[in-house]
Amino acid sequence: MDLKELHDKLVSEGCNRFCIEGIGRQEFDDIERLEMNDGRWEVRYYERGQAGETLFSTADMDEAIKYYYNYVMSIQHRHLIAFSRSQSIVAKYKARLEAHGITTVEYTIPNYSAADDPVYGLVVINKDIFKARELFGTVPYIDDNLKR
């Protein structure tokens, strides 16, 4: 498997928390990244754009790809489905998803832009994003006044 195949395989598995040097999005914020450094393939943790701990290092690309694939697959990948000031809107999304056997995780941000300004969110995990897209078409739903 090459790097592009690795990227495509992770996407097909519902993964959204990964970064491969030169392929796909290149965010360096609280993520483990597969990259080449001084002739070695490394998986390094980046926090706020700064390289941190090296989690794995090898000269062998196949070994690095296998390690990174297994590492990324062990992470829970959360996908936003709904983000709203309306608890009832989030509840409707949750009910429809759970009626189709899809597990959801709800959360509340109690002070979103000010004290006592709650916002409600709903996520699904890993490959359930594909089922959610089948049900709703486009996700996530985000209140217009919450879009940045």
Residue pairs with C-beta under 8 A, 6 or more apart in sequence:
1 9
1 62
1 65
1 69
2 65
3 20
3 21
3 22
3 23
3 34
3 65
4 23
6 20
6 34
6 65
6 68
6 69
7 20
7 23
7 24
9 69
10 18
10 69
10 72
10 73
13 73
13 126
13 127
14 77
14 79
14 126
14 127
14 128
14 129
14 130
15 72
15 73
15 75
15 77
15 126
16 77
16 78
16 79
16 129
17 31
17 72
17 75
17 77
18 31
18 32
18 33
18 34
18 68
18 72
19 25
19 26
19 27
19 28
19 31
19 32
19 33
19 34
19 46
20 33
20 34
20 35
20 68
21 33
21 34
21 35
21 36
28 46
28 49
28 50
29 46
29 47
29 48
29 49
30 46
30 47
30 48
31 45
31 46
32 43
32 44
32 45
32 46
32 55
32 68
32 71
32 72
33 43
33 44
33 45
33 46
34 41
34 42
34 43
34 64
34 65
34 68
35 41
35 42
35 43
35 44
36 42
37 44
39 59
40 57
40 58
40 59
41 57
41 58
41 59
41 60
41 61
41 63
41 64
42 54
42 55
42 56
42 57
42 64
43 54
43 55
43 56
43 57
43 64
43 67
43 68
43 71
44 51
44 52
44 53
44 54
44 55
45 51
45 52
45 53
45 55
46 52
55 71
56 64
56 67
56 68
56 71
58 64
58 67
76 125
76 126
77 125
77 126
77 129
78 105
78 123
78 124
78 125
79 123
79 124
79 125
79 128
79 129
79 132
79 139
79 140
80 121
80 122
80 123
80 139
80 140
80 142
81 93
81 97
81 104
81 122
81 123
81 124
81 132
81 136
81 139
81 140
81 141
82 89
82 90
82 93
82 94
82 120
82 121
82 122
82 139
82 140
82 141
82 142
83 119
83 120
83 121
83 122
83 140
83 141
83 142
83 143
83 146
84 90
84 119
84 120
84 121
84 141
84 142
84 143
84 146
85 112
85 117
85 118
85 119
85 120
85 143
85 145
85 146
86 120
86 143
87 118
87 120
89 120
89 141
89 143
90 106
90 120
90 121
90 122
93 104
93 122
93 136
93 141
94 104
94 106
94 122
96 135
96 136
97 104
97 122
97 124
97 128
97 131
97 132
97 135
98 104
100 131
100 135
102 124
102 128
102 131
102 132
103 124
103 125
103 128
104 122
104 123
104 124
105 122
105 123
105 124
105 125
106 120
106 121
106 122
107 120
107 121
107 122
107 123
108 118
108 119
108 120
108 121
109 118
109 119
109 120
109 121
110 116
110 117
110 118
111 117
111 118
112 118
112 119
112 146
119 146
124 131
124 132
129 139
132 139
133 139
